[in-house]
Amino acid sequence: VRLVAIAALSWIMFQFKTGDARRWHWDPRAILELIKIGLPIMIIGYLYSVFTVADSTLVAWFMGTAPVGYYSLAGLAATAIQSVYLPLAVATYSKANHAYGRSQSLASLIHPLKRFLLLISISAMPLAALVYFCLPVFVPWLLPQYVAGIRAGQIACIASVAFCYCGTSFVFAVTRHLLVYGILMAGGLAAFFLIGILTRNDLTLERVAWLRVVISIGICLLLNEIGRASCRERV
């Protein structure tokens, strides 16, 4: 229902802005091209959504419902930090897509990439530090029943910052080479659940959070290294 409502509102706004300037017509080739571009992006978006709840899922599977509640602090911390990351990633992707479309050169992506890294460094990192140090101060006062999840929430701040730097993956989206990104995300998820299952008898909230940190840093490093290697080869 939500997606249908969004699509309907988007169509209404499009009509309002363009009026009769554009006439609708059936174009199978354009539709196939949109599917070719959009389907990989949809799959990547789904994998990203799964990754955001993978740690909570692991806690629910092997630790019970009460620890899931404690661990919700980690989700709140991650959401706060990624509220800065997501708008920057969307805006950077749009500008990078425009620049690459005009020049067809990977060199045109260098400036958006550097600007994105700078903005993440001056926004997400200070926010993560703020959340990290505020959790043990305010949670006992405002949410005393969640005290057991404070340490996991602090660790989640580290994972969120690492994952913010995965935003440089827009290079793969712009150049339509999303297979690498998809493989890394799927591999990271598989590794996360495999390690979690193998160590299920020793899991704690903190260990689940640290596992997410390790997987996030691994994905981030591999994405950035592959992206840099690709740019060096093709520029």
Accessible surface in RSA format (square Angstrom, percent):
REM  Atomic radii and reference values for relative SASA: ProtOr
REM  Chains: A
REM  Algorithm: Lee & Richards
REM  Probe-radius: 1.40
REM  Slices: 20
REM RES _ NUM      All-atoms   Total-Side   Main-Chain    Non-polar    All polar
REM                ABS   REL    ABS   REL    ABS   REL    ABS   REL    ABS   REL
RES VAL A   1   163.87 107.8 126.07 114.1  37.80  91.1 128.70 111.8  35.17  95.4
RES ARG A   2   172.42  72.4 162.46  82.8   9.95  23.7  76.50 104.6  95.92  58.1
RES LEU A   3   127.47  71.0 122.54  87.7   4.94  12.4 123.01  86.4   4.47  12.0
RES VAL A   4   108.72  71.5 105.37  95.4   3.34   8.1 107.95  93.8   0.76   2.1
RES ALA A   5    46.83  43.1  39.47  60.9   7.35  16.7  46.57  65.6   0.26   0.7
RES ILE A   6    85.94  48.9  84.66  63.1   1.28   3.1  85.63  61.7   0.31   0.8
RES ALA A   7    62.40  57.4  50.81  78.4  11.59  26.4  57.58  81.1   4.83  12.8
RES ALA A   8    47.88  44.0  39.76  61.4   8.12  18.5  47.36  66.7   0.52   1.4
RES LEU A   9   112.43  62.6 112.24  80.3   0.19   0.5 112.43  79.0   0.00   0.0
RES SER A  10    64.19  54.2  52.87  70.6  11.32  26.1  37.95  80.8  26.24  36.8
RES TRP A  11   132.81  53.3 127.68  61.8   5.12  12.0 122.66  65.4  10.14  16.5
RES ILE A  12    92.66  52.7  91.17  67.9   1.49   3.6  91.88  66.2   0.78   2.1
RES MET A  13   101.82  52.7 101.63  67.3   0.19   0.5  73.29  62.3  28.52  37.8
RES PHE A  14    74.98  37.5  68.67  42.5   6.31  16.4  74.18  45.0   0.80   2.3
RES GLN A  15    54.48  30.5  49.81  36.4   4.67  11.1  16.49  35.1  37.99  28.8
RES PHE A  16   157.90  79.0 130.31  80.7  27.59  71.8 139.18  84.4  18.72  53.6
RES LYS A  17   154.51  75.4 120.59  74.0  33.92  80.8  68.62  61.8  85.90  91.5
RES THR A  18    34.30  24.4  20.78  21.1  13.52  32.2  26.10  35.1   8.20  12.4
RES GLY A  19    34.57  42.6   0.00   N/A  34.57  42.6  32.71  89.8   1.85   4.2
RES ASP A  20   124.60  87.3 105.12 104.6  19.47  46.0  28.13  66.2  96.46  96.2
RES ALA A  21    88.07  81.0  43.76  67.5  44.32 100.8  56.52  79.6  31.56  83.6
RES ARG A  22   157.07  65.9 147.08  75.0   9.99  23.8  34.81  47.6 122.26  74.1
RES ARG A  23   199.40  83.7 178.21  90.8  21.18  50.4  67.98  92.9 131.42  79.7
RES TRP A  24   166.54  66.8 136.52  66.1  30.02  70.5 139.27  74.3  27.27  44.2
RES HIS A  25   144.50  79.0 113.50  78.9  30.99  79.3 102.57 105.7  41.93  48.8
RES TRP A  26   195.25  78.4 167.13  80.9  28.12  66.0 158.02  84.3  37.23  60.4
RES ASP A  27    48.38  33.9  45.42  45.2   2.96   7.0  11.60  27.3  36.79  36.7
RES PRO A  28    70.07  51.1  68.07  62.1   2.00   7.3  69.93  57.7   0.14   0.9
RES ARG A  29   199.99  84.0 193.58  98.7   6.41  15.3  77.28 105.6 122.71  74.4
RES ALA A  30    43.45  40.0  35.34  54.5   8.11  18.5  42.36  59.6   1.09   2.9
RES ILE A  31    61.83  35.2  61.82  46.1   0.01   0.0  61.82  44.5   0.01   0.0
RES LEU A  32   116.88  65.1 112.53  80.5   4.35  10.9 112.87  79.3   4.01  10.8
RES GLU A  33    70.04  40.2  67.89  51.4   2.15   5.1  36.85  71.3  33.19  27.1
RES LEU A  34   120.51  67.1 115.77  82.8   4.73  11.9 116.01  81.5   4.49  12.1
RES ILE A  35    92.21  52.5  86.49  64.4   5.72  13.8  92.13  66.3   0.08   0.2
RES LYS A  36   145.24  70.9 130.21  79.9  15.03  35.8  85.93  77.3  59.31  63.2
RES ILE A  37    48.62  27.7  43.17  32.2   5.45  13.1  47.31  34.1   1.32   3.6
RES GLY A  38    30.73  37.9   0.00   N/A  30.73  37.9  27.30  74.9   3.43   7.7
RES LEU A  39    85.91  47.8  81.10  58.0   4.81  12.1  84.12  59.1   1.80   4.8
RES PRO A  40    47.89  34.9  44.72  40.8   3.17  11.5  47.73  39.4   0.16   1.0
RES ILE A  41    71.38  40.6  69.16  51.5   2.22   5.3  69.60  50.1   1.78   4.8
RES MET A  42   122.31  63.3 111.05  73.5  11.26  26.8  79.68  67.7  42.63  56.5
RES ILE A  43    85.13  48.4  83.51  62.2   1.62   3.9  85.13  61.3   0.00   0.0
RES ILE A  44    17.66  10.0  17.66  13.2   0.00   0.0  17.66  12.7   0.00   0.0
RES GLY A  45    33.78  41.7   0.00   N/A  33.78  41.7  31.83  87.4   1.95   4.4
RES TYR A  46   145.72  68.0 139.89  79.6   5.83  15.2 102.23  76.8  43.49  53.6
RES LEU A  47    29.21  16.3  29.21  20.9   0.00   0.0  29.21  20.5   0.00   0.0
RES TYR A  48    44.27  20.7  44.27  25.2   0.00   0.0  43.34  32.6   0.94   1.2
RES SER A  49    59.12  50.0  54.46  72.7   4.66  10.7  29.27  62.3  29.85  41.8
RES VAL A  50    39.59  26.0  38.51  34.9   1.08   2.6  39.56  34.4   0.03   0.1
RES PHE A  51     1.48   0.7   1.32   0.8   0.16   0.4   1.32   0.8   0.16   0.4
RES THR A  52    48.88  34.8  32.67  33.1  16.21  38.6  23.62  31.7  25.26  38.2
RES VAL A  53    81.55  53.7  81.26  73.6   0.29   0.7  81.55  70.9   0.00   0.0
RES ALA A  54     1.57   1.4   1.21   1.9   0.36   0.8   1.57   2.2   0.00   0.0
RES ASP A  55     8.11   5.7   8.08   8.0   0.03   0.1   0.00   0.0   8.11   8.1
RES SER A  56    38.69  32.7  37.72  50.3   0.96   2.2  18.89  40.2  19.79  27.7
RES THR A  57    40.77  29.0  35.89  36.4   4.88  11.6  24.91  33.5  15.86  24.0
RES LEU A  58     0.00   0.0   0.00   0.0   0.00   0.0   0.00   0.0   0.00   0.0
RES VAL A  59     0.00   0.0   0.00   0.0   0.00   0.0   0.00   0.0   0.00   0.0
RES ALA A  60    50.92  46.8  34.66  53.5  16.26  37.0  35.15  49.5  15.77  41.8
RES TRP A  61   145.03  58.2 111.98  54.2  33.05  77.6  93.86  50.0  51.17  83.0
RES PHE A  62    70.95  35.5  37.85  23.4  33.09  86.1  44.36  26.9  26.59  76.1
RES MET A  63    51.66  26.8  26.00  17.2  25.65  61.1  35.85  30.5  15.80  20.9
RES GLY A  64    32.60  40.2   0.00   N/A  32.60  40.2  29.77  81.7   2.83   6.3
RES THR A  65   124.43  88.5 113.14 114.7  11.29  26.9  83.69 112.4  40.74  61.6
RES ALA A  66    60.48  55.6  46.55  71.8  13.93  31.7  58.40  82.2   2.08   5.5
RES PRO A  67    24.30  17.7  24.30  22.1   0.00   0.0  24.30  20.1   0.00   0.0
RES VAL A  68    48.08  31.6  46.05  41.7   2.03   4.9  46.05  40.0   2.03   5.5
RES GLY A  69    27.87  34.4   0.00   N/A  27.87  34.4  27.38  75.1   0.49   1.1
RES TYR A  70    75.79  35.4  75.79  43.1   0.00   0.0  33.43  25.1  42.36  52.2
RES TYR A  71     2.06   1.0   1.94   1.1   0.12   0.3   1.73   1.3   0.32   0.4
RES SER A  72    46.97  39.7  38.19  51.0   8.78  20.2  40.48  86.2   6.49   9.1
RES LEU A  73     4.29   2.4   4.22   3.0   0.07   0.2   4.22   3.0   0.07   0.2
RES ALA A  74     1.38   1.3   0.43   0.7   0.95   2.2   0.82   1.2   0.56   1.5
RES GLY A  75    35.75  44.1   0.00   N/A  35.75  44.1  34.54  94.8   1.21   2.7
RES LEU A  76   109.69  61.1 103.16  73.8   6.53  16.4 103.66  72.8   6.03  16.2
RES ALA A  77     3.17   2.9   0.00   0.0   3.17   7.2   2.64   3.7   0.54   1.4
RES ALA A  78    16.12  14.8  16.12  24.9   0.00   0.0  16.12  22.7   0.00   0.0
RES THR A  79    94.12  66.9  87.62  88.8   6.50  15.5  67.10  90.1  27.01  40.8
RES ALA A  80    38.39  35.3  28.70  44.3   9.69  22.0  37.29  52.5   1.10   2.9
RES ILE A  81     0.00   0.0   0.00   0.0   0.00   0.0   0.00   0.0   0.00   0.0
RES GLN A  82    16.19   9.1  16.17  11.8   0.02   0.0   3.53   7.5  12.66   9.6
RES SER A  83    67.17  56.8  47.80  63.8  19.37  44.6  42.29  90.1  24.88  34.9
RES VAL A  84    41.19  27.1  35.57  32.2   5.62  13.6  39.99  34.7   1.20   3.3
RES TYR A  85    17.73   8.3  17.73  10.1   0.00   0.0   0.59   0.4  17.14  21.1
RES LEU A  86    81.90  45.6  81.80  58.5   0.10   0.2  81.90  57.5   0.00   0.0
RES PRO A  87    78.97  57.6  67.02  61.1  11.95  43.4  75.19  62.1   3.78  23.5
RES LEU A  88    36.18  20.1  35.76  25.6   0.42   1.1  36.14  25.4   0.04   0.1
RES ALA A  89    17.63  16.2  15.40  23.8   2.23   5.1  15.97  22.5   1.66   4.4
RES VAL A  90    99.22  65.3  96.15  87.0   3.07   7.4  99.22  86.2   0.00   0.0
RES ALA A  91    50.44  46.4  42.84  66.1   7.60  17.3  49.95  70.3   0.49   1.3
RES THR A  92     8.51   6.1   6.95   7.0   1.56   3.7   1.67   2.2   6.84  10.3
RES TYR A  93    63.60  29.7  63.60  36.2   0.00   0.0  51.97  39.1  11.62  14.3
RES SER A  94    63.09  53.3  52.59  70.2  10.49  24.2  35.80  76.2  27.29  38.2
RES LYS A  95   116.92  57.0 109.50  67.2   7.41  17.7  61.32  55.2  55.60  59.2
RES ALA A  96     0.00   0.0   0.00   0.0   0.00   0.0   0.00   0.0   0.00   0.0
RES ASN A  97    64.16  44.2  59.36  57.4   4.79  11.5   4.22  10.2  59.94  57.9
RES HIS A  98   116.16  63.5 106.18  73.8   9.98  25.5  81.66  84.2  34.50  40.1
RES ALA A  99    28.76  26.4  22.67  35.0   6.09  13.9  27.52  38.8   1.24   3.3
RES TYR A 100    28.67  13.4  28.67  16.3   0.00   0.0  14.14  10.6  14.53  17.9
RES GLY A 101    47.35  58.4   0.00   N/A  47.35  58.4  27.14  74.5  20.20  45.2
RES ARG A 102   192.56  80.9 153.36  78.2  39.20  93.3  46.40  63.4 146.17  88.6
RES SER A 103    57.43  48.5  29.13  38.9  28.30  65.2  37.65  80.2  19.78  27.7
RES GLN A 104   124.35  69.5  99.99  73.1  24.35  58.0  50.32 107.1  74.02  56.1
RES SER A 105    41.75  35.3  36.76  49.1   4.98  11.5  29.26  62.3  12.49  17.5
RES LEU A 106     8.03   4.5   4.77   3.4   3.26   8.2   4.77   3.3   3.26   8.8
RES ALA A 107    46.32  42.6  36.04  55.6  10.28  23.4  36.24  51.0  10.08  26.7
RES SER A 108    29.35  24.8  11.62  15.5  17.73  40.8  24.37  51.9   4.98   7.0
RES LEU A 109     2.45   1.4   2.41   1.7   0.04   0.1   2.45   1.7   0.00   0.0
RES ILE A 110    74.67  42.5  74.06  55.2   0.61   1.5  74.67  53.8   0.01   0.0
RES HIS A 111   120.66  65.9 117.53  81.7   3.14   8.0  86.13  88.8  34.53  40.2
RES PRO A 112     7.29   5.3   7.23   6.6   0.06   0.2   7.23   6.0   0.06   0.4
RES LEU A 113    37.83  21.1  37.83  27.1   0.00   0.0  37.83  26.6   0.00   0.0
RES LYS A 114   138.33  67.5 132.17  81.1   6.16  14.7  81.46  73.3  56.87  60.6
RES ARG A 115    84.28  35.4  79.55  40.6   4.73  11.3  37.56  51.3  46.72  28.3
RES PHE A 116     0.34   0.2   0.04   0.0   0.30   0.8   0.12   0.1   0.22   0.6
RES LEU A 117    58.20  32.4  57.83  41.4   0.38   0.9  58.12  40.8   0.09   0.2
RES LEU A 118   106.99  59.6 102.03  73.0   4.96  12.5 106.41  74.7   0.58   1.6
RES LEU A 119    58.67  32.7  58.61  41.9   0.06   0.1  58.61  41.2   0.06   0.2
RES ILE A 120     0.00   0.0   0.00   0.0   0.00   0.0   0.00   0.0   0.00   0.0
RES SER A 121    42.41  35.8  34.06  45.5   8.35  19.2  20.44  43.5  21.97  30.8
RES ILE A 122   107.56  61.2  85.71  63.8  21.86  52.7  88.70  63.9  18.86  51.2
RES SER A 123    33.29  28.1  23.90  31.9   9.39  21.6  29.71  63.3   3.58   5.0
RES ALA A 124     0.00   0.0   0.00   0.0   0.00   0.0   0.00   0.0   0.00   0.0
RES MET A 125    92.83  48.1  86.88  57.5   5.95  14.2  76.54  65.1  16.30  21.6
RES PRO A 126    71.27  51.9  58.72  53.5  12.55  45.6  66.25  54.7   5.02  31.2
RES LEU A 127    44.70  24.9  40.58  29.0   4.12  10.4  43.92  30.8   0.79   2.1
RES ALA A 128     7.01   6.4   6.52  10.1   0.49   1.1   6.85   9.6   0.16   0.4
RES ALA A 129    46.68  42.9  40.05  61.8   6.63  15.1  45.98  64.8   0.69   1.8
RES LEU A 130   108.50  60.4 102.76  73.5   5.74  14.4 108.08  75.9   0.42   1.1
RES VAL A 131    22.00  14.5  19.79  17.9   2.22   5.3  21.96  19.1   0.05   0.1
RES TYR A 132    55.00  25.7  55.00  31.3   0.00   0.0  30.56  23.0  24.44  30.1
RES PHE A 133   136.78  68.4 132.30  81.9   4.49  11.7 132.50  80.3   4.29  12.3
RES CYS A 134    38.43  29.1  37.37  41.7   1.06   2.5  14.56  36.9  23.87  25.7
RES LEU A 135    20.86  11.6  19.50  13.9   1.37   3.4  20.86  14.6   0.01   0.0
RES PRO A 136    56.67  41.3  42.81  39.0  13.86  50.4  42.91  35.4  13.75  85.5
RES VAL A 137    94.24  62.0  79.11  71.6  15.13  36.5  83.21  72.3  11.03  29.9
RES PHE A 138    89.65  44.9  89.62  55.5   0.04   0.1  89.65  54.4   0.00   0.0
RES VAL A 139     8.11   5.3   6.84   6.2   1.27   3.1   8.11   7.0   0.00   0.0
RES PRO A 140    59.02  43.0  44.95  41.0  14.07  51.2  45.37  37.5  13.64  84.8
RES TRP A 141   180.20  72.3 156.67  75.8  23.53  55.3 133.68  71.3  46.52  75.5
RES LEU A 142   109.54  61.0  86.80  62.1  22.74  57.2  88.99  62.5  20.55  55.3
RES LEU A 143    65.65  36.6  65.65  47.0   0.00   0.0  65.65  46.1   0.00   0.0
RES PRO A 144    78.65  57.3  67.48  61.5  11.17  40.6  67.70  55.9  10.95  68.1
RES GLN A 145   113.16  63.3  93.35  68.2  19.82  47.2  59.50 126.7  53.66  40.7
RES TYR A 146    62.73  29.3  62.73  35.7   0.00   0.0  15.98  12.0  46.75  57.6
RES VAL A 147    69.93  46.0  64.18  58.1   5.75  13.9  64.18  55.8   5.75  15.6
RES ALA A 148    57.51  52.9  35.58  54.9  21.93  49.9  46.77  65.9  10.74  28.5
RES GLY A 149     0.00   0.0   0.00   N/A   0.00   0.0   0.00   0.0   0.00   0.0
RES ILE A 150    20.47  11.6  20.47  15.2   0.00   0.0  20.47  14.7   0.00   0.0
RES ARG A 151    97.59  41.0  95.69  48.8   1.90   4.5  41.66  56.9  55.93  33.9
RES ALA A 152     0.00   0.0   0.00   0.0   0.00   0.0   0.00   0.0   0.00   0.0
RES GLY A 153     0.00   0.0   0.00   N/A   0.00   0.0   0.00   0.0   0.00   0.0
RES GLN A 154    19.09  10.7  19.09  14.0   0.00   0.0   0.00   0.0  19.09  14.5
RES ILE A 155     0.52   0.3   0.52   0.4   0.00   0.0   0.52   0.4   0.00   0.0
RES ALA A 156     3.80   3.5   2.95   4.6   0.85   1.9   3.48   4.9   0.33   0.9
RES CYS A 157     2.51   1.9   2.34   2.6   0.17   0.4   2.48   6.3   0.03   0.0
RES ILE A 158    68.17  38.8  63.30  47.2   4.87  11.7  67.12  48.3   1.05   2.8
RES ALA A 159     0.87   0.8   0.41   0.6   0.46   1.0   0.49   0.7   0.37   1.0
RES SER A 160     3.00   2.5   1.56   2.1   1.43   3.3   1.42   3.0   1.58   2.2
RES VAL A 161    23.43  15.4  23.43  21.2   0.00   0.0  23.43  20.4   0.00   0.0
RES ALA A 162    13.08  12.0   6.46  10.0   6.63  15.1  12.77  18.0   0.32   0.8
RES PHE A 163     3.51   1.8   3.51   2.2   0.00   0.0   3.51   2.1   0.00   0.0
RES CYS A 164     0.51   0.4   0.00   0.0   0.51   1.2   0.30   0.8   0.21   0.2
RES TYR A 165    45.28  21.1  45.28  25.8   0.00   0.0  40.63  30.5   4.65   5.7
RES CYS A 166     1.19   0.9   1.02   1.1   0.17   0.4   1.02   2.6   0.17   0.2
RES GLY A 167     4.19   5.2   0.00   N/A   4.19   5.2   1.95   5.4   2.23   5.0
RES THR A 168     9.01   6.4   5.83   5.9   3.19   7.6   4.64   6.2   4.37   6.6
RES SER A 169     9.18   7.8   7.85  10.5   1.33   3.1   0.65   1.4   8.54  12.0
RES PHE A 170    12.18   6.1   7.03   4.4   5.16  13.4  11.68   7.1   0.50   1.4
RES VAL A 171    11.00   7.2  11.00  10.0   0.00   0.0  11.00   9.6   0.00   0.0
RES PHE A 172    10.52   5.3  10.52   6.5   0.00   0.0  10.52   6.4   0.00   0.0
RES ALA A 173    19.96  18.4  13.76  21.2   6.21  14.1  13.76  19.4   6.21  16.4
RES VAL A 174     8.07   5.3   0.00   0.0   8.07  19.4   0.26   0.2   7.81  21.2
RES THR A 175    13.71   9.7   3.76   3.8   9.95  23.7   1.53   2.1  12.18  18.4
RES ARG A 176   142.79  60.0 116.61  59.4  26.17  62.3  47.29  64.6  95.50  57.9
RES HIS A 177    88.84  48.6  83.55  58.1   5.28  13.5  62.50  64.4  26.34  30.6
RES LEU A 178    18.12  10.1  13.64   9.8   4.48  11.3  13.86   9.7   4.27  11.5
RES LEU A 179   135.21  75.3 125.43  89.7   9.77  24.6 131.44  92.3   3.77  10.1
RES VAL A 180    49.57  32.6  48.37  43.8   1.20   2.9  49.47  43.0   0.10   0.3
RES TYR A 181    20.27   9.5  20.27  11.5   0.00   0.0   9.86   7.4  10.41  12.8
RES GLY A 182    12.30  15.2   0.00   N/A  12.30  15.2  11.44  31.4   0.87   1.9
RES ILE A 183   104.60  59.5  98.80  73.6   5.81  14.0 102.23  73.6   2.37   6.4
RES LEU A 184    27.86  15.5  24.58  17.6   3.28   8.3  26.00  18.3   1.86   5.0
RES MET A 185     0.28   0.1   0.28   0.2   0.00   0.0   0.00   0.0   0.28   0.4
RES ALA A 186    45.73  42.0  40.02  61.8   5.70  13.0  41.73  58.8   4.00  10.6
RES GLY A 187    38.45  47.4   0.00   N/A  38.45  47.4  32.96  90.5   5.48  12.3
RES GLY A 188     8.52  10.5   0.00   N/A   8.52  10.5   6.65  18.2   1.87   4.2
RES LEU A 189    13.76   7.7  13.73   9.8   0.03   0.1  13.76   9.7   0.00   0.0
RES ALA A 190    62.73  57.7  49.90  77.0  12.83  29.2  59.89  84.3   2.83   7.5
RES ALA A 191    35.10  32.3  30.25  46.7   4.85  11.0  34.61  48.7   0.49   1.3
RES PHE A 192     1.41   0.7   1.41   0.9   0.00   0.0   1.41   0.9   0.00   0.0
RES PHE A 193    40.54  20.3  40.54  25.1   0.00   0.0  40.54  24.6   0.00   0.0
RES LEU A 194   104.52  58.2 101.92  72.9   2.60   6.5 103.93  73.0   0.59   1.6
RES ILE A 195    72.03  41.0  71.46  53.2   0.57   1.4  72.03  51.9   0.00   0.0
RES GLY A 196     0.00   0.0   0.00   N/A   0.00   0.0   0.00   0.0   0.00   0.0
RES ILE A 197    69.15  39.4  69.15  51.5   0.00   0.0  69.15  49.8   0.00   0.0
RES LEU A 198   128.31  71.5  98.07  70.2  30.24  76.0  98.85  69.4  29.46  79.3
RES THR A 199    56.58  40.2  53.75  54.5   2.83   6.7  53.47  71.8   3.11   4.7
RES ARG A 200   108.64  45.6  99.05  50.5   9.60  22.8  13.21  18.1  95.44  57.8
RES ASN A 201   138.73  95.7 103.05  99.6  35.68  85.9  31.28  75.3 107.45 103.9
RES ASP A 202    87.94  61.6  81.53  81.1   6.41  15.2  17.25  40.6  70.68  70.5
RES LEU A 203    21.63  12.0   5.23   3.7  16.40  41.2   5.23   3.7  16.40  44.1
RES THR A 204    53.26  37.9  52.48  53.2   0.79   1.9  50.47  67.8   2.79   4.2
RES LEU A 205    13.85   7.7  13.11   9.4   0.74   1.9  13.11   9.2   0.74   2.0
RES GLU A 206    55.96  32.1  55.96  42.3   0.00   0.0  25.74  49.8  30.22  24.7
RES ARG A 207   133.56  56.1 128.30  65.4   5.26  12.5  39.56  54.1  94.00  57.0
RES VAL A 208     0.00   0.0   0.00   0.0   0.00   0.0   0.00   0.0   0.00   0.0
RES ALA A 209     0.75   0.7   0.04   0.1   0.71   1.6   0.62   0.9   0.13   0.3
RES TRP A 210   105.52  42.3 105.40  51.0   0.11   0.3  90.36  48.2  15.16  24.6
RES LEU A 211    18.74  10.4  14.69  10.5   4.05  10.2  18.11  12.7   0.63   1.7
RES ARG A 212    14.82   6.2  14.82   7.6   0.00   0.0   3.96   5.4  10.87   6.6
RES VAL A 213     5.11   3.4   5.11   4.6   0.00   0.0   5.11   4.4   0.00   0.0
RES VAL A 214    95.16  62.6  89.97  81.5   5.19  12.5  92.12  80.0   3.05   8.3
RES ILE A 215    17.52  10.0  15.00  11.2   2.53   6.1  17.05  12.3   0.47   1.3
RES SER A 216     0.14   0.1   0.14   0.2   0.00   0.0   0.00   0.0   0.14   0.2
RES ILE A 217    70.21  40.0  69.94  52.1   0.27   0.7  70.21  50.6   0.00   0.0
RES GLY A 218    28.73  35.4   0.00   N/A  28.73  35.4  28.36  77.8   0.37   0.8
RES ILE A 219     6.79   3.9   5.79   4.3   1.00   2.4   5.81   4.2   0.97   2.6
RES CYS A 220    13.87  10.5  13.87  15.5   0.00   0.0   0.85   2.2  13.02  14.0
RES LEU A 221   116.39  64.8 113.45  81.2   2.93   7.4 114.21  80.2   2.18   5.9
RES LEU A 222    93.82  52.3  93.53  66.9   0.29   0.7  93.82  65.9   0.00   0.0
RES LEU A 223     2.11   1.2   0.41   0.3   1.71   4.3   0.50   0.4   1.61   4.3
RES ASN A 224    29.03  20.0  24.17  23.4   4.86  11.7  13.08  31.5  15.95  15.4
RES GLU A 225    81.48  46.8  81.48  61.6   0.00   0.0  43.53  84.2  37.95  31.0
RES ILE A 226    59.44  33.8  57.23  42.6   2.21   5.3  59.06  42.5   0.38   1.0
RES GLY A 227     9.36  11.5   0.00   N/A   9.36  11.5   9.36  25.7   0.00   0.0
RES ARG A 228   122.70  51.5 118.70  60.5   4.00   9.5  54.66  74.7  68.04  41.2
RES ALA A 229    31.37  28.8  30.35  46.8   1.02   2.3  31.08  43.8   0.28   0.8
RES SER A 230    31.92  27.0  28.40  37.9   3.52   8.1  16.45  35.0  15.47  21.7
RES CYS A 231    22.36  16.9  22.27  24.8   0.10   0.2  13.45  34.1   8.92   9.6
RES ARG A 232   161.19  67.7 130.73  66.6  30.46  72.5  77.29 105.6  83.90  50.8
RES GLU A 233   145.15  83.3 107.68  81.5  37.47  89.2  44.40  85.9 100.75  82.3
RES ARG A 234   114.12  47.9  80.96  41.3  33.16  79.0  43.64  59.6  70.48  42.7
RES VAL A 235   101.06  66.5  48.04  43.5  53.02 127.8  69.36  60.3  31.70  86.0
END  Absolute sums over single chains surface
CHAIN  1 A    13916.2      12010.9       1905.4      10088.6       3827.7
END  Absolute sums over all chains
TOTAL         13916.2      12010.9       1905.4      10088.6       3827.7
